[in-house]
Structure formats: structure tokens, C-alpha cells
Amino acid sequence: MIIASSLPTSKRIQPANIWLSGNSIDEKRAALKDIFDADMPARLLEKEVNMCNYSDFVWNKGEKAGVKKGKAEDLVNLMQKLKLSVEQAMDTLSIPESEWDDYRKLVADLEAHPAS
């Protein structure tokens, strides 16, 4: 059995690089075998891949929400500084009309609860 602390740093971070690579399950299993001489059952690797996929999903969802919030803050700034209506501000930022209702709600929330 290999104790992680006894490995050089470069070997300790290799598993993360393997998981974060876009390689297939079989390629990841082969890499673990080559580096650590460890046999990893395919079913365990599949679970790891599913967890990584879910993690990516959560990250992307949070990132999209952050981008929307940032645009809503930009809308409020345009409205205040240039005395634009919310529609004029959305048009200025080229926000598609199909998304206007979402942004109206976000802007209304920001105006009702301004950051301190």
C-alpha cells in the first residue's frame, strides 16, 4: 500500500489531473494502473465520472446565475446613470427579448434589495 504523504508532490496531484482530463473511463483506469499500479474497477470509475459530470453541471449552473446577476447589476447602473428604462438598458446590452422577463425580475429584486 502506498502512503500518499510518502509520494513526491508531482505524483500526489496526478490523480486530479487524470480525473479532470477528458479521457474515457478506460483511459483513466489505464493511467491509474501505469502510475500507481492500482486496479480500479470500471464501476467505481463510472461513479467517479458521474460525480465529476454532476460537479460540472452545478458549477456551470452557478456560473450562469452569476453572469445573469452581473448583467442585472449592469442594467441597474445604466438605468441610474443614463436615466434609461429597463427595456432601453436591456436593448443597449443586446439582451434577447426572450430573456427580458427574467431580467426584469432580477432588476426589480436588486432595486428592492440594494447591496450595502
C-alpha positions as CSV (number, residue, x, y, z in Angstrom):
1,M,0.0,0.0,0.0
2,I,1.3,3.5,-0.9
3,I,1.0,6.2,1.7
4,A,0.2,9.5,-0.1
5,S,2.5,11.6,2.1
6,S,5.4,9.4,1.0
7,L,4.9,10.3,-2.6
8,P,6.5,13.3,-4.3
9,T,4.1,16.2,-4.8
10,S,4.0,15.6,-8.6
11,K,2.7,12.1,-8.0
12,R,0.1,13.3,-5.4
13,I,-1.5,15.7,-7.9
14,Q,-1.5,13.2,-10.8
15,P,-4.9,11.6,-9.8
16,A,-6.6,15.0,-10.0
17,N,-5.1,15.5,-13.5
18,I,-6.3,12.1,-14.5
19,W,-9.9,12.8,-13.3
20,L,-10.0,16.3,-14.8
21,S,-8.8,15.1,-18.2
22,G,-11.4,14.5,-20.9
23,N,-10.3,10.9,-21.2
24,S,-12.6,7.9,-21.3
25,I,-13.1,5.7,-18.3
26,D,-10.8,3.0,-19.8
27,E,-8.0,5.6,-20.4
28,K,-8.4,6.9,-16.8
29,R,-8.2,3.3,-15.4
30,A,-5.1,2.6,-17.5
31,A,-3.4,5.8,-16.3
32,L,-4.0,4.9,-12.7
33,K,-2.6,1.4,-13.4
34,D,0.5,2.8,-15.1
35,I,1.2,5.4,-12.4
36,F,0.2,3.7,-9.2
37,D,0.0,0.1,-10.2
38,A,-3.6,0.2,-9.0
39,D,-6.5,-1.7,-10.5
40,M,-9.6,0.4,-10.4
41,P,-12.9,-1.4,-11.2
42,A,-14.8,0.1,-14.1
43,R,-17.9,0.5,-12.0
44,L,-16.0,2.7,-9.5
45,L,-14.6,4.8,-12.3
46,E,-18.1,5.3,-13.7
47,K,-19.3,6.6,-10.3
48,E,-16.3,9.0,-10.3
49,V,-17.1,10.2,-13.8
50,N,-20.8,10.7,-12.8
51,M,-19.8,12.7,-9.8
52,C,-17.5,14.9,-12.0
53,N,-20.2,15.4,-14.5
54,Y,-22.6,16.5,-11.7
55,S,-20.0,18.7,-10.3
56,D,-19.5,20.3,-13.8
57,F,-23.3,20.8,-14.0
58,V,-23.5,22.5,-10.6
59,W,-20.5,24.7,-11.5
60,N,-22.0,25.7,-14.8
61,K,-25.4,26.5,-13.3
62,G,-23.8,28.7,-10.7
63,E,-21.6,30.4,-13.3
64,K,-24.7,31.2,-15.5
65,A,-26.5,32.6,-12.5
66,G,-23.5,34.8,-11.7
67,V,-23.4,36.1,-15.2
68,K,-27.1,36.9,-15.1
69,K,-26.7,38.7,-11.8
70,G,-23.8,40.7,-13.2
71,K,-25.8,41.7,-16.2
72,A,-28.7,42.7,-14.0
73,E,-26.3,44.9,-12.0
74,D,-25.1,46.5,-15.3
75,L,-28.7,47.2,-16.2
76,V,-29.4,48.9,-12.9
77,N,-26.2,51.0,-13.4
78,L,-27.3,52.0,-16.9
79,M,-30.8,52.9,-15.7
80,Q,-29.4,55.1,-12.9
81,K,-26.5,56.8,-14.7
82,L,-28.1,57.3,-18.1
83,K,-31.7,57.5,-16.9
84,L,-32.8,54.6,-19.2
85,S,-35.8,52.4,-18.7
86,V,-35.2,48.8,-18.0
87,E,-36.2,48.0,-21.6
88,Q,-33.8,50.6,-23.1
89,A,-31.0,49.3,-20.9
90,M,-31.7,45.7,-22.0
91,D,-31.7,46.8,-25.6
92,T,-28.4,48.6,-25.0
93,L,-26.8,45.5,-23.7
94,S,-28.3,43.4,-26.6
95,I,-30.1,41.1,-24.2
96,P,-32.5,38.9,-26.3
97,E,-36.2,39.9,-25.8
98,S,-36.9,36.3,-24.9
99,E,-34.9,36.9,-21.7
100,W,-36.4,40.3,-20.7
101,D,-38.9,38.9,-18.2
102,D,-36.1,37.2,-16.3
103,Y,-34.0,40.3,-16.2
104,R,-37.0,42.5,-15.2
105,K,-37.4,40.3,-12.1
106,L,-33.7,40.4,-11.3
107,V,-33.6,44.2,-11.7
108,A,-36.7,44.6,-9.5
109,D,-35.0,42.4,-6.8
110,L,-31.8,44.4,-7.0
111,E,-33.7,47.7,-6.7
112,A,-35.7,46.4,-3.8
113,H,-32.6,45.0,-2.0
114,P,-29.6,47.1,-3.0
115,A,-26.2,45.9,-1.9
116,S,-24.8,47.7,1.0
